Amino acid sequence: MSGRSSLAKFARQYAAQVVDATGKRVSPPRVAGISRSHRNLEGEMALMLQAHEIGGWIREHRFHPTRGWRFDFAWPAHKFAVELDGGVFMTKRTGHTSHAGLRNDYERDAAALLLGWVVFRVNGTMVQQQGTIDVIRRWVGDGGASIEPEQTKLI
């Protein structure tokens, strides 16, 4: 499945069926003129995971025992998470793309690493690429199985 038209068609067909591992219904992206906002990136990612039959994920998973930090998508059984970075190509730096936002993201990612998590950062362009799905599938399907160096060109 590639391109916005395929994703939009899939969204129309399955929008009511997108759920995470807890059975919680998650919001799909807007079908007409899919926005690149973070919220819609999360919807696109949820649709891609469901379209490729990758389960076991939880949306907005709180991973830290004392801080309010959450992952956009997490597979707690594998300690693997996907963080979506929307707006990385914008000239105006706001939110997560500002200096303070990046510093906070780095602090959160370092804490996650110390707690044993692997965080895969994905930008808006990467959400619809097969390489992104391949990375996720390899990690959560194969338990982080090692691969040959020539197999690392995924995206």
N, C-alpha and C positions, 0 to 999 in steps of 0.2 A: 504494500500500500504506500503510495507516495503522493506528495503534493496536497495542496489545500482542498482541491475538489474531492479527492478521495476521503480526506479526513472529514470534510463537511457532510458527505454522503453517509459515512459511518456514524457521525454524530446524530444526524436526523434519525437513523435507523435504530440506534441503541442508546440514545440519551437517557432514557428512563431506567436503564439497566446498569449504569456505572456505579459500582459499589466497591468499597475497600475490603480488606480481610476481616474486619469486624462486622461487615454487613451494612455499614453506614453508607447511605447514598451520597455520592459526591457530585458536585456540580460540573456538568459538561461545559465546553466552550460555547459561545454564541455561534450559531451555524452560519449566518449571513455575515460576511466580512469579519472573519475571526480576528479579534484584537490580539495584540502582542502583550497586553498587560500581564502582570504576574498571575493574577487570578485565572485568566484564560489559559496561560501557559500550564498551570496546574490541571485545568480541565483537559487540555490537549494531551498532557502526559498520562492522565488517568485513562483517556480513551486509547492511547497507544498501548499502554500496558494491558488493557482488557482485550484489545484487538489481537495482540500477540500472545494472549492467554498466559500472562505472567501474573501470578497471584501472590498472596501472602503479604501484601503491602498494607500499610496503615498511613493515612494522610494526617499531617500535622502531629506527628508523634513526639511527645515530650520525652527527651532522652536523658536529661540531666536531673539528678535528684534534688538539687536546691535552686537552680536557675530556671527561668521560664523558657529556655531554648527549645525549639521544636525543629524537626526536619520536615520538609515538604512531603517526602515519601520515605518510608522506612520499612525495612524487613528486619524486625527485632530478633528473630531467630538466627539471622545471619550477621547481625550487627552491621548492616549495610544500609546506606541512605543515599537518596538523590536530592540534591539541592538545586533549585531552579534559579538562575540568574537572569532575570528579565531586564531589559533596558541597558544592557552593557554597551551598546553602540550609540547611545544617545549622547549629544554634546553637553547637555545640561546634567550635571551630576547631582542626583538626589537619592534619598533612601540608601539602598545597599550599594549604589555606585559612588556615593560620596566618600571622602576620606574617612570620616567617622564610621560610616556604614561598613566600609571594607575592613576597617580595624576591628569592628565588632564581629564581623563574619570570621575573620582570622582567629580571634579569641575563641569563638564558639567552635570552629573547626579543630583548633588545638585541643580544647577540652574533650571534644568527641574522640579524637585520636587517643588521648590518654585513657579514655574509658573503653577503648577497644573497638571503636566504630571506624568503618571505612566510608568516607563521604565522596560521592561522585558528583562533581559540579557540572551542570548542564546549562547552556545558554539557549535562547529562543530558537535559534537555527538548528541546534542539535536535537531538539525534541522530536522532530519528525524524521530523523536519519536512522537508517537501519543499524549503523554502527553503535548508536546509543542503546538500542534494544539489545544488541549482541553483548555489550558490556554488562548490562543488567542481567541478562539471561545467564551469562557465564558465571557471574558472581553468585546469584541466588539459586541458580539451577545446579551448578557444579560445586557449590560451596567454596568458590574462590580458587578453583583448579588452576594450576599454573599452565601457561601457554608459551609457545615459542616466540622469540623476539619478533620474527617477521609477521606474526599474527596481531601485533599491537597497533597496526595502522588500521583503526576501525572507523575513524571519523574524518 
